[in-house]
Every structure is written in C-alpha cells, then in structure tokens.
C-alpha cells in the first residue's frame, strides 16, 4: 500500500499510520481539522480529550 493510501485509511479508520517497516507511529495520528486542514496529533495529549 503506498503512503497516500495508508494516510487515507488512517484518517478513515481514526488510527495511527502503519509505516512501511511494519512499525506503528502510535504517537502521531493524522487528523483533518476545520482550521488547519491536515495535521498530526498525539492522542495522549490531554487537551484533545479533556473528559478522558
């Protein structure tokens, strides 16, 4: 799967990227926002989910 297909799948499924070397980039998730467009977030950031 090429990089754009993997990026689209990660966005669609709400998950991290699966890198070509088989590792997951668990701390950098692609997301689409209304103000920034495509950006990368760390799902451990408490500002993203203030209620847990």
Secondary structure, DSSP 8 states (H G I E B T S, - for coil): --HHHHHHHHHHHT--EE-TTS-EETT-EEEEETTTEEEEE-TT-TTT-TT-
